[in-house]
């Protein structure tokens, strides 16, 4: 009986340590929004990788954009 209490207490302490330690959460992606006067067009294929967001380009239209690598499929 005593060992069960110790086991339950240690399990609770372990769970509390994971809860209080925090966790890594991916940053929230911005909501897809069309600029005023532009029709929203949804993505036709999945995101090409981590960090890409669906965005509007004034000359080329809608596409996947990465802040470091630029537009997917060669848009500059």
mmCIF file of the N, C-alpha and C atoms, coordinates in Angstrom:
data_MODEL
# 
_entry.id   MODEL 
# 
loop_
_atom_site.group_PDB 
_atom_site.id 
_atom_site.type_symbol 
_atom_site.label_atom_id 
_atom_site.label_alt_id 
_atom_site.label_comp_id 
_atom_site.label_asym_id 
_atom_site.label_entity_id 
_atom_site.label_seq_id 
_atom_site.pdbx_PDB_ins_code 
_atom_site.Cartn_x 
_atom_site.Cartn_y 
_atom_site.Cartn_z 
_atom_site.occupancy 
_atom_site.B_iso_or_equiv 
_atom_site.pdbx_formal_charge 
_atom_site.auth_seq_id 
_atom_site.auth_comp_id 
_atom_site.auth_asym_id 
_atom_site.auth_atom_id 
_atom_site.pdbx_PDB_model_num 
ATOM 1   N N  . UNK A 1 1  ? 0.826   -1.193 0.000   1.00 0.00 ? 1  UNK A N  1 
ATOM 2   C CA . UNK A 1 1  ? 0.000   0.000  0.000   1.00 0.00 ? 1  UNK A CA 1 
ATOM 3   C C  . UNK A 1 1  ? 0.869   1.254  0.000   1.00 0.00 ? 1  UNK A C  1 
ATOM 4   N N  . UNK A 1 2  ? 1.920   1.232  0.813   1.00 0.00 ? 2  UNK A N  1 
ATOM 5   C CA . UNK A 1 2  ? 2.795   2.387  0.898   1.00 0.00 ? 2  UNK A CA 1 
ATOM 6   C C  . UNK A 1 2  ? 3.496   2.639  -0.435  1.00 0.00 ? 2  UNK A C  1 
ATOM 7   N N  . UNK A 1 3  ? 3.882   1.577  -1.128  1.00 0.00 ? 3  UNK A N  1 
ATOM 8   C CA . UNK A 1 3  ? 4.579   1.724  -2.404  1.00 0.00 ? 3  UNK A CA 1 
ATOM 9   C C  . UNK A 1 3  ? 3.673   2.314  -3.479  1.00 0.00 ? 3  UNK A C  1 
ATOM 10  N N  . UNK A 1 4  ? 2.402   1.973  -3.413  1.00 0.00 ? 4  UNK A N  1 
ATOM 11  C CA . UNK A 1 4  ? 1.454   2.556  -4.373  1.00 0.00 ? 4  UNK A CA 1 
ATOM 12  C C  . UNK A 1 4  ? 1.330   4.059  -4.168  1.00 0.00 ? 4  UNK A C  1 
ATOM 13  N N  . UNK A 1 5  ? 1.317   4.488  -2.921  1.00 0.00 ? 5  UNK A N  1 
ATOM 14  C CA . UNK A 1 5  ? 1.224   5.917  -2.621  1.00 0.00 ? 5  UNK A CA 1 
ATOM 15  C C  . UNK A 1 5  ? 2.475   6.641  -3.103  1.00 0.00 ? 5  UNK A C  1 
ATOM 16  N N  . UNK A 1 6  ? 3.634   6.039  -2.892  1.00 0.00 ? 6  UNK A N  1 
ATOM 17  C CA . UNK A 1 6  ? 4.885   6.647  -3.338  1.00 0.00 ? 6  UNK A CA 1 
ATOM 18  C C  . UNK A 1 6  ? 4.927   6.696  -4.869  1.00 0.00 ? 6  UNK A C  1 
ATOM 19  N N  . UNK A 1 7  ? 4.492   5.619  -5.513  1.00 0.00 ? 7  UNK A N  1 
ATOM 20  C CA . UNK A 1 7  ? 4.456   5.575  -6.963  1.00 0.00 ? 7  UNK A CA 1 
ATOM 21  C C  . UNK A 1 7  ? 3.507   6.630  -7.521  1.00 0.00 ? 7  UNK A C  1 
ATOM 22  N N  . UNK A 1 8  ? 2.333   6.777  -6.931  1.00 0.00 ? 8  UNK A N  1 
ATOM 23  C CA . UNK A 1 8  ? 1.364   7.776  -7.373  1.00 0.00 ? 8  UNK A CA 1 
ATOM 24  C C  . UNK A 1 8  ? 1.898   9.185  -7.159  1.00 0.00 ? 8  UNK A C  1 
ATOM 25  N N  . UNK A 1 9  ? 2.557   9.406  -6.042  1.00 0.00 ? 9  UNK A N  1 
ATOM 26  C CA . UNK A 1 9  ? 3.119   10.720 -5.746  1.00 0.00 ? 9  UNK A CA 1 
ATOM 27  C C  . UNK A 1 9  ? 4.245   11.061 -6.714  1.00 0.00 ? 9  UNK A C  1 
ATOM 28  N N  . UNK A 1 10 ? 5.107   10.099 -7.010  1.00 0.00 ? 10 UNK A N  1 
ATOM 29  C CA . UNK A 1 10 ? 6.206   10.368 -7.942  1.00 0.00 ? 10 UNK A CA 1 
ATOM 30  C C  . UNK A 1 10 ? 5.677   10.582 -9.364  1.00 0.00 ? 10 UNK A C  1 
ATOM 31  N N  . UNK A 1 11 ? 4.646   9.852  -9.753  1.00 0.00 ? 11 UNK A N  1 
ATOM 32  C CA . UNK A 1 11 ? 4.047   10.052 -11.072 1.00 0.00 ? 11 UNK A CA 1 
ATOM 33  C C  . UNK A 1 11 ? 3.423   11.440 -11.171 1.00 0.00 ? 11 UNK A C  1 
ATOM 34  N N  . UNK A 1 12 ? 2.769   11.881 -10.106 1.00 0.00 ? 12 UNK A N  1 
ATOM 35  C CA . UNK A 1 12 ? 2.163   13.216 -10.093 1.00 0.00 ? 12 UNK A CA 1 
ATOM 36  C C  . UNK A 1 12 ? 3.244   14.294 -10.153 1.00 0.00 ? 12 UNK A C  1 
ATOM 37  N N  . UNK A 1 13 ? 4.350   14.099 -9.449  1.00 0.00 ? 13 UNK A N  1 
ATOM 38  C CA . UNK A 1 13 ? 5.442   15.068 -9.472  1.00 0.00 ? 13 UNK A CA 1 
ATOM 39  C C  . UNK A 1 13 ? 6.080   15.133 -10.862 1.00 0.00 ? 13 UNK A C  1 
ATOM 40  N N  . UNK A 1 14 ? 6.238   13.976 -11.495 1.00 0.00 ? 14 UNK A N  1 
ATOM 41  C CA . UNK A 1 14 ? 6.802   13.941 -12.843 1.00 0.00 ? 14 UNK A CA 1 
ATOM 42  C C  . UNK A 1 14 ? 5.895   14.649 -13.836 1.00 0.00 ? 14 UNK A C  1 
ATOM 43  N N  . UNK A 1 15 ? 4.595   14.410 -13.739 1.00 0.00 ? 15 UNK A N  1 
ATOM 44  C CA . UNK A 1 15 ? 3.641   15.074 -14.632 1.00 0.00 ? 15 UNK A CA 1 
ATOM 45  C C  . UNK A 1 15 ? 3.639   16.582 -14.402 1.00 0.00 ? 15 UNK A C  1 
ATOM 46  N N  . UNK A 1 16 ? 3.734   17.001 -13.146 1.00 0.00 ? 16 UNK A N  1 
ATOM 47  C CA . UNK A 1 16 ? 3.750   18.428 -12.836 1.00 0.00 ? 16 UNK A CA 1 
ATOM 48  C C  . UNK A 1 16 ? 5.015   19.088 -13.373 1.00 0.00 ? 16 UNK A C  1 
ATOM 49  N N  . UNK A 1 17 ? 6.144   18.373 -13.325 1.00 0.00 ? 17 UNK A N  1 
ATOM 50  C CA . UNK A 1 17 ? 7.382   18.965 -13.821 1.00 0.00 ? 17 UNK A CA 1 
ATOM 51  C C  . UNK A 1 17 ? 7.310   19.182 -15.331 1.00 0.00 ? 17 UNK A C  1 
ATOM 52  N N  . UNK A 1 18 ? 6.677   18.256 -16.071 1.00 0.00 ? 18 UNK A N  1 
ATOM 53  C CA . UNK A 1 18 ? 6.523   18.445 -17.513 1.00 0.00 ? 18 UNK A CA 1 
ATOM 54  C C  . UNK A 1 18 ? 5.548   19.571 -17.799 1.00 0.00 ? 18 UNK A C  1 
ATOM 55  N N  . UNK A 1 19 ? 4.513   19.694 -16.998 1.00 0.00 ? 19 UNK A N  1 
ATOM 56  C CA . UNK A 1 19 ? 3.516   20.740 -17.194 1.00 0.00 ? 19 UNK A CA 1 
ATOM 57  C C  . UNK A 1 19 ? 4.112   22.108 -16.916 1.00 0.00 ? 19 UNK A C  1 
ATOM 58  N N  . UNK A 1 20 ? 4.893   22.225 -15.858 1.00 0.00 ? 20 UNK A N  1 
ATOM 59  C CA . UNK A 1 20 ? 5.451   23.510 -15.489 1.00 0.00 ? 20 UNK A CA 1 
ATOM 60  C C  . UNK A 1 20 ? 6.696   23.873 -16.290 1.00 0.00 ? 20 UNK A C  1 
ATOM 61  N N  . UNK A 1 21 ? 7.302   22.896 -16.947 1.00 0.00 ? 21 UNK A N  1 
ATOM 62  C CA . UNK A 1 21 ? 8.524   23.163 -17.700 1.00 0.00 ? 21 UNK A CA 1 
ATOM 63  C C  . UNK A 1 21 ? 8.244   23.928 -18.982 1.00 0.00 ? 21 UNK A C  1 
ATOM 64  N N  . UNK A 1 22 ? 7.040   23.880 -19.478 1.00 0.00 ? 22 UNK A N  1 
ATOM 65  C CA . UNK A 1 22 ? 6.704   24.566 -20.718 1.00 0.00 ? 22 UNK A CA 1 
ATOM 66  C C  . UNK A 1 22 ? 6.925   23.660 -21.908 1.00 0.00 ? 22 UNK A C  1 
ATOM 67  N N  . UNK A 1 23 ? 6.605   24.170 -23.061 1.00 0.00 ? 23 UNK A N  1 
ATOM 68  C CA . UNK A 1 23 ? 6.767   23.385 -24.272 1.00 0.00 ? 23 UNK A CA 1 
ATOM 69  C C  . UNK A 1 23 ? 7.048   24.327 -25.437 1.00 0.00 ? 23 UNK A C  1 
ATOM 70  N N  . UNK A 1 24 ? 7.516   23.771 -26.508 1.00 0.00 ? 24 UNK A N  1 
ATOM 71  C CA . UNK A 1 24 ? 7.799   24.546 -27.697 1.00 0.00 ? 24 UNK A CA 1 
ATOM 72  C C  . UNK A 1 24 ? 6.534   24.584 -28.552 1.00 0.00 ? 24 UNK A C  1 
ATOM 73  N N  . UNK A 1 25 ? 6.136   25.777 -28.930 1.00 0.00 ? 25 UNK A N  1 
ATOM 74  C CA . UNK A 1 25 ? 4.926   25.954 -29.730 1.00 0.00 ? 25 UNK A CA 1 
ATOM 75  C C  . UNK A 1 25 ? 5.305   26.699 -31.000 1.00 0.00 ? 25 UNK A C  1 
ATOM 76  N N  . UNK A 1 26 ? 4.838   26.199 -32.115 1.00 0.00 ? 26 UNK A N  1 
ATOM 77  C CA . UNK A 1 26 ? 5.105   26.870 -33.389 1.00 0.00 ? 26 UNK A CA 1 
ATOM 78  C C  . UNK A 1 26 ? 4.378   28.207 -33.413 1.00 0.00 ? 26 UNK A C  1 
ATOM 79  N N  . UNK A 1 27 ? 4.995   29.242 -33.977 1.00 0.00 ? 27 UNK A N  1 
ATOM 80  C CA . UNK A 1 27 ? 4.318   30.533 -34.045 1.00 0.00 ? 27 UNK A CA 1 
ATOM 81  C C  . UNK A 1 27 ? 3.066   30.451 -34.914 1.00 0.00 ? 27 UNK A C  1 
ATOM 82  N N  . UNK A 1 28 ? 2.081   31.217 -34.556 1.00 0.00 ? 28 UNK A N  1 
ATOM 83  C CA . UNK A 1 28 ? 0.823   31.209 -35.299 1.00 0.00 ? 28 UNK A CA 1 
ATOM 84  C C  . UNK A 1 28 ? 1.036   31.802 -36.688 1.00 0.00 ? 28 UNK A C  1 
ATOM 85  N N  . UNK A 1 29 ? 0.470   31.161 -37.672 1.00 0.00 ? 29 UNK A N  1 
ATOM 86  C CA . UNK A 1 29 ? 0.546   31.666 -39.038 1.00 0.00 ? 29 UNK A CA 1 
ATOM 87  C C  . UNK A 1 29 ? -0.488  32.776 -39.199 1.00 0.00 ? 29 UNK A C  1 
ATOM 88  N N  . UNK A 1 30 ? -0.140  33.816 -39.953 1.00 0.00 ? 30 UNK A N  1 
ATOM 89  C CA . UNK A 1 30 ? -1.132  34.871 -40.167 1.00 0.00 ? 30 UNK A CA 1 
ATOM 90  C C  . UNK A 1 30 ? -2.322  34.345 -40.957 1.00 0.00 ? 30 UNK A C  1 
ATOM 91  N N  . UNK A 1 31 ? -3.456  34.939 -40.713 1.00 0.00 ? 31 UNK A N  1 
ATOM 92  C CA . UNK A 1 31 ? -4.670  34.549 -41.422 1.00 0.00 ? 31 UNK A CA 1 
ATOM 93  C C  . UNK A 1 31 ? -4.578  35.066 -42.852 1.00 0.00 ? 31 UNK A C  1 
ATOM 94  N N  . UNK A 1 32 ? -4.983  34.241 -43.802 1.00 0.00 ? 32 UNK A N  1 
ATOM 95  C CA . UNK A 1 32 ? -4.959  34.665 -45.196 1.00 0.00 ? 32 UNK A CA 1 
ATOM 96  C C  . UNK A 1 32 ? -5.975  35.779 -45.387 1.00 0.00 ? 32 UNK A C  1 
ATOM 97  N N  . UNK A 1 33 ? -5.511  36.909 -45.871 1.00 0.00 ? 33 UNK A N  1 
ATOM 98  C CA . UNK A 1 33 ? -6.404  38.041 -46.078 1.00 0.00 ? 33 UNK A CA 1 
ATOM 99  C C  . UNK A 1 33 ? -6.052  38.730 -47.381 1.00 0.00 ? 33 UNK A C  1 
ATOM 100 N N  . UNK A 1 34 ? -7.068  39.073 -48.125 1.00 0.00 ? 34 UNK A N  1 
ATOM 101 C CA . UNK A 1 34 ? -6.859  39.771 -49.395 1.00 0.00 ? 34 UNK A CA 1 
ATOM 102 C C  . UNK A 1 34 ? -6.794  41.271 -49.138 1.00 0.00 ? 34 UNK A C  1 
ATOM 103 N N  . UNK A 1 35 ? -5.916  41.966 -49.853 1.00 0.00 ? 35 UNK A N  1 
ATOM 104 C CA . UNK A 1 35 ? -5.908  43.431 -49.750 1.00 0.00 ? 35 UNK A CA 1 
ATOM 105 C C  . UNK A 1 35 ? -7.236  43.993 -50.264 1.00 0.00 ? 35 UNK A C  1 
ATOM 106 N N  . UNK A 1 36 ? -7.559  45.218 -49.917 1.00 0.00 ? 36 UNK A N  1 
ATOM 107 C CA . UNK A 1 36 ? -8.813  45.801 -50.396 1.00 0.00 ? 36 UNK A CA 1 
ATOM 108 C C  . UNK A 1 36 ? -8.876  45.814 -51.930 1.00 0.00 ? 36 UNK A C  1 
ATOM 109 N N  . UNK A 1 37 ? -9.987  45.389 -52.467 1.00 0.00 ? 37 UNK A N  1 
ATOM 110 C CA . UNK A 1 37 ? -10.204 45.384 -53.904 1.00 0.00 ? 37 UNK A CA 1 
ATOM 111 C C  . UNK A 1 37 ? -9.640  44.175 -54.635 1.00 0.00 ? 37 UNK A C  1 
ATOM 112 N N  . UNK A 1 38 ? -9.087  43.184 -53.907 1.00 0.00 ? 38 UNK A N  1 
ATOM 113 C CA . UNK A 1 38 ? -8.505  41.996 -54.521 1.00 0.00 ? 38 UNK A CA 1 
ATOM 114 C C  . UNK A 1 38 ? -9.306  40.779 -54.085 1.00 0.00 ? 38 UNK A C  1 
ATOM 115 N N  . UNK A 1 39 ? -9.656  39.919 -55.031 1.00 0.00 ? 39 UNK A N  1 
ATOM 116 C CA . UNK A 1 39 ? -10.394 38.698 -54.713 1.00 0.00 ? 39 UNK A CA 1 
ATOM 117 C C  . UNK A 1 39 ? -9.441  37.668 -54.118 1.00 0.00 ? 39 UNK A C  1 
ATOM 118 N N  . UNK A 1 40 ? -9.887  37.025 -53.050 1.00 0.00 ? 40 UNK A N  1 
ATOM 119 C CA . UNK A 1 40 ? -9.074  35.987 -52.419 1.00 0.00 ? 40 UNK A CA 1 
ATOM 120 C C  . UNK A 1 40 ? -9.138  34.715 -53.253 1.00 0.00 ? 40 UNK A C  1 
ATOM 121 N N  . UNK A 1 41 ? -7.991  34.114 -53.507 1.00 0.00 ? 41 UNK A N  1 
ATOM 122 C CA . UNK A 1 41 ? -7.893  32.842 -54.205 1.00 0.00 ? 41 UNK A CA 1 
ATOM 123 C C  . UNK A 1 41 ? -7.151  31.892 -53.277 1.00 0.00 ? 41 UNK A C  1 
ATOM 124 N N  . UNK A 1 42 ? -7.770  30.771 -52.935 1.00 0.00 ? 42 UNK A N  1 
ATOM 125 C CA . UNK A 1 42 ? -7.160  29.817 -52.023 1.00 0.00 ? 42 UNK A CA 1 
ATOM 126 C C  . UNK A 1 42 ? -6.019  29.053 -52.662 1.00 0.00 ? 42 UNK A C  1 
ATOM 127 N N  . UNK A 1 43 ? -5.142  28.467 -51.827 1.00 0.00 ? 43 UNK A N  1 
ATOM 128 C CA . UNK A 1 43 ? -4.021  27.693 -52.373 1.00 0.00 ? 43 UNK A CA 1 
ATOM 129 C C  . UNK A 1 43 ? -4.511  26.489 -53.173 1.00 0.00 ? 43 UNK A C  1 
ATOM 130 N N  . UNK A 1 44 ? -3.798  26.180 -54.251 1.00 0.00 ? 44 UNK A N  1 
ATOM 131 C CA . UNK A 1 44 ? -4.159  25.030 -55.075 1.00 0.00 ? 44 UNK A CA 1 
ATOM 132 C C  . UNK A 1 44 ? -3.287  23.818 -54.768 1.00 0.00 ? 44 UNK A C  1 
ATOM 133 N N  . UNK A 1 45 ? -2.233  24.006 -53.979 1.00 0.00 ? 45 UNK A N  1 
ATOM 134 C CA . UNK A 1 45 ? -1.376  22.902 -53.554 1.00 0.00 ? 45 UNK A CA 1 
ATOM 135 C C  . UNK A 1 45 ? -0.875  23.189 -52.145 1.00 0.00 ? 45 UNK A C  1 
ATOM 136 N N  . UNK A 1 46 ? -0.360  22.176 -51.480 1.00 0.00 ? 46 UNK A N  1 
ATOM 137 C CA . UNK A 1 46 ? 0.067   22.318 -50.093 1.00 0.00 ? 46 UNK A CA 1 
ATOM 138 C C  . UNK A 1 46 ? 1.294   23.214 -49.985 1.00 0.00 ? 46 UNK A C  1 
ATOM 139 N N  . UNK A 1 47 ? 1.514   23.702 -48.791 1.00 0.00 ? 47 UNK A N  1 
ATOM 140 C CA . UNK A 1 47 ? 2.662   24.552 -48.521 1.00 0.00 ? 47 UNK A CA 1 
ATOM 141 C C  . UNK A 1 47 ? 3.959   23.831 -48.878 1.00 0.00 ? 47 UNK A C  1 
ATOM 142 N N  . UNK A 1 48 ? 4.885   24.493 -49.575 1.00 0.00 ? 48 UNK A N  1 
ATOM 143 C CA . UNK A 1 48 ? 6.126   23.830 -49.971 1.00 0.00 ? 48 UNK A CA 1 
ATOM 144 C C  . UNK A 1 48 ? 7.099   23.583 -48.838 1.00 0.00 ? 48 UNK A C  1 
ATOM 145 N N  . UNK A 1 49 ? 6.879   24.147 -47.676 1.00 0.00 ? 49 UNK A N  1 
ATOM 146 C CA . UNK A 1 49 ? 7.785   23.905 -46.556 1.00 0.00 ? 49 UNK A CA 1 
ATOM 147 C C  . UNK A 1 49 ? 7.451   24.773 -45.362 1.00 0.00 ? 49 UNK A C  1 
ATOM 148 N N  . UNK A 1 50 ? 8.241   24.605 -44.327 1.00 0.00 ? 50 UNK A N  1 
ATOM 149 C CA . UNK A 1 50 ? 8.049   25.363 -43.093 1.00 0.00 ? 50 UNK A CA 1 
ATOM 150 C C  . UNK A 1 50 ? 8.412   26.824 -43.346 1.00 0.00 ? 50 UNK A C  1 
ATOM 151 N N  . UNK A 1 51 ? 7.583   27.714 -42.868 1.00 0.00 ? 51 UNK A N  1 
ATOM 152 C CA . UNK A 1 51 ? 7.849   29.140 -42.990 1.00 0.00 ? 51 UNK A CA 1 
ATOM 153 C C  . UNK A 1 51 ? 7.159   29.819 -44.154 1.00 0.00 ? 51 UNK A C  1 
ATOM 154 N N  . UNK A 1 52 ? 6.627   29.054 -45.091 1.00 0.00 ? 52 UNK A N  1 
ATOM 155 C CA . UNK A 1 52 ? 5.922   29.647 -46.224 1.00 0.00 ? 52 UNK A CA 1 
ATOM 156 C C  . UNK A 1 52 ? 4.514   30.061 -45.800 1.00 0.00 ? 52 UNK A C  1 
ATOM 157 N N  . UNK A 1 53 ? 4.083   31.222 -46.256 1.00 0.00 ? 53 UNK A N  1 
ATOM 158 C CA . UNK A 1 53 ? 2.726   31.704 -45.990 1.00 0.00 ? 53 UNK A CA 1 
ATOM 159 C C  . UNK A 1 53 ? 2.071   32.053 -47.320 1.00 0.00 ? 53 UNK A C  1 
ATOM 160 N N  . UNK A 1 54 ? 0.779   31.891 -47.379 1.00 0.00 ? 54 UNK A N  1 
ATOM 161 C CA . UNK A 1 54 ? 0.004   32.226 -48.563 1.00 0.00 ? 54 UNK A CA 1 
ATOM 162 C C  . UNK A 1 54 ? -0.156  33.736 -48.587 1.00 0.00 ? 54 UNK A C  1 
ATOM 163 N N  . UNK A 1 55 ? 0.352   34.389 -49.631 1.00 0.00 ? 55 UNK A N  1 
ATOM 164 C CA . UNK A 1 55 ? 0.348   35.850 -49.674 1.00 0.00 ? 55 UNK A CA 1 
ATOM 165 C C  . UNK A 1 55 ? 0.019   36.337 -51.087 1.00 0.00 ? 55 UNK A C  1 
ATOM 166 N N  . UNK A 1 56 ? -0.286  37.606 -51.181 1.00 0.00 ? 56 UNK A N  1 
ATOM 167 C CA . UNK A 1 56 ? -0.644  38.228 -52.456 1.00 0.00 ? 56 UNK A CA 1 
ATOM 168 C C  . UNK A 1 56 ? 0.530   39.054 -52.980 1.00 0.00 ? 56 UNK A C  1 
ATOM 169 N N  . UNK A 1 57 ? 0.861   38.891 -54.253 1.00 0.00 ? 57 UNK A N  1 
ATOM 170 C CA . UNK A 1 57 ? 1.880   39.688 -54.924 1.00 0.00 ? 57 UNK A CA 1 
ATOM 171 C C  . UNK A 1 57 ? 1.162   40.598 -55.910 1.00 0.00 ? 57 UNK A C  1 
ATOM 172 N N  . UNK A 1 58 ? 1.449   41.900 -55.899 1.00 0.00 ? 58 UNK A N  1 
ATOM 173 C CA . UNK A 1 58 ? 0.711   42.820 -56.766 1.00 0.00 ? 58 UNK A CA 1 
ATOM 174 C C  . UNK A 1 58 ? 0.816   42.503 -58.262 1.00 0.00 ? 58 UNK A C  1 
ATOM 175 N N  . UNK A 1 59 ? 1.920   41.931 -58.700 1.00 0.00 ? 59 UNK A N  1 
ATOM 176 C CA . UNK A 1 59 ? 2.094   41.650 -60.132 1.00 0.00 ? 59 UNK A CA 1 
ATOM 177 C C  . UNK A 1 59 ? 1.699   40.224 -60.515 1.00 0.00 ? 59 UNK A C  1 
ATOM 178 N N  . UNK A 1 60 ? 2.027   39.244 -59.653 1.00 0.00 ? 60 UNK A N  1 
ATOM 179 C CA . UNK A 1 60 ? 1.823   37.840 -59.997 1.00 0.00 ? 60 UNK A CA 1 
ATOM 180 C C  . UNK A 1 60 ? 0.584   37.207 -59.371 1.00 0.00 ? 60 UNK A C  1 
ATOM 181 N N  . UNK A 1 61 ? -0.016  37.852 -58.409 1.00 0.00 ? 61 UNK A N  1 
ATOM 182 C CA . UNK A 1 61 ? -1.193  37.289 -57.756 1.00 0.00 ? 61 UNK A CA 1 
ATOM 183 C C  . UNK A 1 61 ? -0.834  36.502 -56.506 1.00 0.00 ? 61 UNK A C  1 
ATOM 184 N N  . UNK A 1 62 ? -1.629  35.488 -56.211 1.00 0.00 ? 62 UNK A N  1 
ATOM 185 C CA . UNK A 1 62 ? -1.472  34.708 -54.984 1.00 0.00 ? 62 UNK A CA 1 
ATOM 186 C C  . UNK A 1 62 ? -0.412  33.629 -55.138 1.00 0.00 ? 62 UNK A C  1 
ATOM 187 N N  . UNK A 1 63 ? 0.331   33.375 -54.056 1.00 0.00 ? 63 UNK A N  1 
ATOM 188 C CA . UNK A 1 63 ? 1.339   32.328 -54.069 1.00 0.00 ? 63 UNK A CA 1 
ATOM 189 C C  . UNK A 1 63 ? 1.969   32.141 -52.705 1.00 0.00 ? 63 UNK A C  1 
ATOM 190 N N  . UNK A 1 64 ? 2.832   31.135 -52.605 1.00 0.00 ? 64 UNK A N  1 
ATOM 191 C CA . UNK A 1 64 ? 3.521   30.847 -51.340 1.00 0.00 ? 64 UNK A CA 1 
ATOM 192 C C  . UNK A 1 64 ? 4.771   31.717 -51.238 1.00 0.00 ? 64 UNK A C  1 
ATOM 193 N N  . UNK A 1 65 ? 4.933   32.398 -50.107 1.00 0.00 ? 65 UNK A N  1 
ATOM 194 C CA . UNK A 1 65 ? 6.075   33.281 -49.895 1.00 0.00 ? 65 UNK A CA 1 
ATOM 195 C C  . UNK A 1 65 ? 6.786   32.915 -48.602 1.00 0.00 ? 65 UNK A C  1 
ATOM 196 N N  . UNK A 1 66 ? 8.119   32.937 -48.670 1.00 0.00 ? 66 UNK A N  1 
ATOM 197 C CA . UNK A 1 66 ? 8.946   32.694 -47.488 1.00 0.00 ? 66 UNK A CA 1 
ATOM 198 C C  . UNK A 1 66 ? 9.740   33.976 -47.225 1.00 0.00 ? 66 UNK A C  1 
ATOM 199 N N  . UNK A 1 67 ? 9.824   34.430 -45.966 1.00 0.00 ? 67 UNK A N  1 
ATOM 200 C CA . UNK A 1 67 ? 10.521  35.688 -45.705 1.00 0.00 ? 67 UNK A CA 1 
ATOM 201 C C  . UNK A 1 67 ? 12.001  35.664 -46.084 1.00 0.00 ? 67 UNK A C  1 
ATOM 202 N N  . UNK A 1 68 ? 12.639  34.504 -46.080 1.00 0.00 ? 68 UNK A N  1 
ATOM 203 C CA . UNK A 1 68 ? 14.062  34.416 -46.419 1.00 0.00 ? 68 UNK A CA 1 
ATOM 204 C C  . UNK A 1 68 ? 14.302  33.977 -47.864 1.00 0.00 ? 68 UNK A C  1 
ATOM 205 N N  . UNK A 1 69 ? 13.519  33.026 -48.342 1.00 0.00 ? 69 UNK A N  1 
ATOM 206 C CA . UNK A 1 69 ? 13.760  32.432 -49.660 1.00 0.00 ? 69 UNK A CA 1 
ATOM 207 C C  . UNK A 1 69 ? 12.930  33.053 -50.776 1.00 0.00 ? 69 UNK A C  1 
ATOM 208 N N  . UNK A 1 70 ? 11.990  33.890 -50.446 1.00 0.00 ? 70 UNK A N  1 
ATOM 209 C CA . UNK A 1 70 ? 11.183  34.552 -51.469 1.00 0.00 ? 70 UNK A CA 1 
ATOM 210 C C  . UNK A 1 70 ? 9.997   33.717 -51.919 1.00 0.00 ? 70 UNK A C  1 
ATOM 211 N N  . UNK A 1 71 ? 9.565   33.974 -53.142 1.00 0.00 ? 71 UNK A N  1 
ATOM 212 C CA . UNK A 1 71 ? 8.373   33.331 -53.679 1.00 0.00 ? 71 UNK A CA 1 
ATOM 213 C C  . UNK A 1 71 ? 8.684   31.936 -54.195 1.00 0.00 ? 71 UNK A C  1 
ATOM 214 N N  . UNK A 1 72 ? 7.784   31.005 -53.923 1.00 0.00 ? 72 UNK A N  1 
ATOM 215 C CA . UNK A 1 72 ? 7.933   29.640 -54.419 1.00 0.00 ? 72 UNK A CA 1 
ATOM 216 C C  . UNK A 1 72 ? 7.695   29.627 -55.919 1.00 0.00 ? 72 UNK A C  1 
ATOM 217 N N  . UNK A 1 73 ? 8.401   28.778 -56.616 1.00 0.00 ? 73 UNK A N  1 
ATOM 218 C CA . UNK A 1 73 ? 8.324   28.639 -58.075 1.00 0.00 ? 73 UNK A CA 1 
ATOM 219 C C  . UNK A 1 73 ? 8.810   29.874 -58.817 1.00 0.00 ? 73 UNK A C  1 
ATOM 220 N N  . UNK A 1 74 ? 9.788   30.555 -58.241 1.00 0.00 ? 74 UNK A N  1 
ATOM 221 C CA . UNK A 1 74 ? 10.518  31.579 -58.971 1.00 0.00 ? 74 UNK A CA 1 
ATOM 222 C C  . UNK A 1 74 ? 9.980   32.990 -58.992 1.00 0.00 ? 74 UNK A C  1 
ATOM 223 N N  . UNK A 1 75 ? 8.914   33.307 -58.298 1.00 0.00 ? 75 UNK A N  1 
ATOM 224 C CA . UNK A 1 75 ? 8.447   34.684 -58.291 1.00 0.00 ? 75 UNK A CA 1 
ATOM 225 C C  . UNK A 1 75 ? 9.465   35.525 -57.540 1.00 0.00 ? 75 UNK A C  1 
ATOM 226 N N  . UNK A 1 76 ? 9.777   36.666 -58.012 1.00 0.00 ? 76 UNK A N  1 
ATOM 227 C CA . UNK A 1 76 ? 10.756  37.557 -57.354 1.00 0.00 ? 76 UNK A CA 1 
ATOM 228 C C  . UNK A 1 76 ? 10.105  38.826 -56.887 1.00 0.00 ? 76 UNK A C  1 
# 
